[in-house]
Amino acid sequence: MYAIEFEADLQNGILKIPEDYKPIENQHVRVVILLDQRDD
């Protein structure tokens, strides 16, 4: 297993994978979402 890191905007429940990572399409992946802490 190896890790890929990039920043993206989640829009309407959809996360777009950058074109640079097209080779990982149609594979099972584990997703970890890290959010900047917000003071609500």
Summary of the structure (lengths in Angstrom):
residues: 40
radius of gyration: 12.2
end to end distance: 35.8
largest distance: 38.5
contacts: 28
relative contact order: 0.22
helix: 15%
strand: 10%
